[in-house]
Structure formats: structure tokens, C-alpha cells
């Protein structure tokens, strides 16, 4: 096989390999990481804050939502630390975390001049740039400075903008058991033989990258032997969290894991749909925490949950809610300083029927970046005061 053919076939192999890391990764994979880990959960569609963190003692809440408000008798009260607020009943699996001081609730999170388009607002959250000038994601910029192509990992089909950098993009993995290198038929022996031949220039870069890829695939393949210690919900979100737990327990070494749970655009029939999704979220997070405790990593893992915006305060004619602005973030983990990072929402001081934002999401991002020992200013491009979440 000549130099040109080797490069062409190597590029083809990379194109065919599901979730293959960057071709020109500068070094071999880093050693197993025992440092801090960030897990990001993106609730796509716009989760409704008011029916998640419920102002159940506010009569105006019930007047504005006569059909979809959470009944007082069903609200999970948060006690003194939660003031006049409570959680949706589907979030019961998180109550023990709240009582243990391991769950932070951050209401009315957003950014200046908010946009109510799903795709524009999501892009703003992913790039951490409300001006919409940035072309790379906030975690992608962090990843550009790392040596390990598996420093961050996405569980799902296509890597989100949040994890896209200039130098490389985080590998996307649909699942541990499906992650493999697929060589064209008859190429296996030639591939192994060519990997042993030291070359120069571009061909050598390709050879090293392919060697790194094979090492990565072997490393992921070994995780198939790792078993979960908890029961996850039977859906794509539950499976992604289960795989993240296996990767952490098995020592993959990523500092950042990212996954999504969609379906939150509840313009109609909100009550049953949101209850179902909040149940998936709470059950998945509770199972994940159980796995982390079993692996001895619970205090090393920070979980950040966000949605691109909240929803409007008054219900609409379809028993749903329309796009809003300030929304709820959750941060949890064994090393988290739990509590309420904000007060009861003012339902009379609104912006076009929506809660105004009170906390800039980049202050939360700054804390998350500190957790993984990154410099927030270098990643976010400006100074943002990190919330004291740990």
C-alpha cells in the first residue's frame, strides 16, 4: 500500500468509525483521570420552572394556572431552606439529595436580552455568548487546550455545539456496546501492517492518529465489562446516564460528559408530559448517584442540569405554556453545597408574561469550570463571578 492509498483508506476508516476522535490528535491518550468530573444534562425544549420549583403558597400562581398548577397537596415541600417553594411530585427521588445538602436549585437563570427561539437560545447557552458571535462551544474551547481526545465525551447521536472547538470536537457515542471501528472488508491485515511502518510528514501524522484511535476503541471496549449498580429508567436518557456511569467507574478518563433529554416544549397538555419527563430526569439522576457512590466517585462528580429558557407564567388555551425567559438550573453531587440560590419568583414583575432572569448562566458555568480546574475567564472570554456551589 503506497503513501496516498494509506492516507485515503485511513481517512475512510475514520469516517466509518462511529464516534472516532479527531484525526490529528496531538498525543496519545492521557492516563486514567482521578480528578473532578462534570456531567452536563441539556433539557431541550424549555422546561417550565414554575411547575418544577413550585410557589405553592402564592395564590396568584393558582389563579394564573387554573388547569395546570401543581395541587398544594402534591407539592414536595422543601422546608425552611426552600422558603415558600416546593418540588414537583415527580422529583421525589431528589428529595433525599435536597435534605442531605447535595442539591442546588438556581431559579430564573438566563442572560441579557433573552431570545425565545429554541435554536438561537440553545446556541447562546452552548457558546456562552449572547452576542452570537462565537462559533465554538464553551466546553469545546476548554477541550481545545487538552491533550486527550477523550477529555470530553457526548452520549448521543451528534455532538452538540457546546462541545465543538476549533481544533477538535468531542467524540459522540451512542452507547458503549455499539462503539466500534468498522474497517472495509479485507483491509484488517493491511491496516495492522501499515500501522507498524514508521513514516514521515502527513502519513506519519495519520499513522499516529490511527494508532491513538485504536487505543481509544480498546479502552472503550473494555468498559463493556463494567456493570451498573443501579436501575435506570428504560429510555434513551436512562441508557445514556447508565453508560456515563460505566465510563466513569471503568476509568475512561473524560473530565466532561454531556447528554440530553428532549421533549420539554409543552405548548399543549403540559401536565402529564412534564410529569413524565421530570420522572425520567429524577429517576435517572438518582440511579446515577447510586452508581457513583458504589464506584467511590460521588464526591468527584458535579451534575449540571439546564434548559434553554423557562416558560410563560400564565397557562395558554391548550393547557400548556409558551416560551419564556428565566428558567431553573439544578446542580447536584456529593461535593455540592446544596440550597436555594435565589428567592421566590415575583409573579407580578414579568417580562411579556415571563419570569425575568436573575442569574446569568455564565456565573454557573464559571463555577463548573472551576470544578474541573479550568480558568473561567479563558474559556468564557470575560470575568464572571462563579456561584459558590462547592
Secondary structure by P-SEA (a helix, b strand, c coil): ccaaaaaaaaaaaaaacccccccccccccccccccbbbbbbbbcccccccccccccccaaaaaacccccccccccccccccccccccccccccaaaaaaaccbbbbcccccccccccaaaaaaaaaaccccccccccaaaaaaaaccccccbbbccccccccccccccccccccccccccccccccaaaaaaaaaacccccaaaaaaaaaaaaaaaaaaaaaaccccccccccccaaaaaaaaaaaaaaacccccbbbbbccccccccccaaaaaaaaaaaaaaaaaaaaaaaaacccccbbbbbbccbbbbcccccccccccccbbbbbbbccccccccccccccccccccccccccccaaaaaaaaaaaacccccccccbbbbbcccc
